[in-house]
Amino acid sequence: MISGFNLKQGITHSEFIINGNDIILIEAAARGGGVFISSDLISLQTGLNTEKFLILPLKNQSTFKKKNFIQKMKQNFLLTLLM
């Protein structure tokens, strides 16, 4: 579904409800999450500066390195599961 947004580079936000074995999609949008999710929490968890990530491509100065980002996401996801 997210690939249908046809984003070249960007962030998305989705919300789900889990009810027993059912997973219900509430919202999916081409925007960051609110209440400091996209501005602070993503940066703290991944090291990705979301403001630069969104603005620099407009200036043809993207510094996003997908391989490094995915590796760091996997490490942080595993640490979160172990906590």
C-alpha positions in Angstrom: 0.0 0.0 0.0 2.8 2.5 0.9 4.4 1.9 -2.4 1.2 3.3 -4.0 2.2 6.7 -2.6 5.0 6.7 -5.2 7.4 8.5 -2.9 11.0 8.9 -4.2 12.1 9.8 -0.7 9.9 10.5 2.3 8.4 9.2 5.5 5.1 7.6 6.2 2.9 7.1 9.2 0.5 4.2 9.8 -1.7 3.3 12.7 -3.2 -0.1 13.5 -5.4 -1.6 16.1 -4.7 -5.2 17.2 -7.8 -7.0 18.4 -7.0 -10.6 19.2 -5.8 -12.1 15.9 -7.1 -9.2 13.8 -4.9 -6.3 12.7 -7.0 -3.4 11.5 -5.5 -0.5 9.6 -6.8 2.9 10.9 -4.6 5.3 8.8 -1.7 5.4 6.4 -0.4 8.7 5.2 2.7 10.2 3.5 3.6 12.2 6.6 5.5 11.9 9.8 3.8 10.8 13.0 2.8 13.5 15.4 3.7 14.4 19.0 7.5 14.3 18.4 7.5 11.0 16.7 9.0 12.2 13.4 10.9 15.2 14.8 12.5 13.5 17.8 11.8 9.8 18.3 12.8 8.7 14.8 16.1 10.6 15.2 16.8 9.1 18.6 16.0 5.6 17.5 17.7 5.6 14.1 20.1 8.5 13.9 18.2 9.8 10.9 17.6 13.6 10.9 14.1 13.6 9.4 14.1 17.3 8.6 17.3 17.0 6.6 16.0 13.7 5.0 13.0 15.5 3.8 14.5 18.9 2.8 17.9 18.1 1.3 16.6 16.2 -1.8 14.7 19.4 -2.7 18.1 21.0 -2.9 19.7 18.0 -4.7 21.8 17.3 -1.6 20.5 14.1 -0.3 22.9 12.3 2.1 20.6 9.4 2.9 22.5 6.1 2.9 19.8 3.3 2.8 22.2 0.5 3.7 23.5 2.2 6.9 19.9 3.2 7.8 18.5 -0.4 7.4 21.5 -1.8 9.4 20.9 0.6 12.3 17.1 0.0 12.2 17.7 -3.8 12.6 20.1 -3.3 15.5 17.7 -0.9 17.3 14.8 -3.2 16.7 16.6 -6.1 18.2 17.7 -4.0 21.2 14.1 -2.9 21.7 12.9 -6.5 21.7 15.5 -7.5 24.2 14.5 -4.7 26.7 
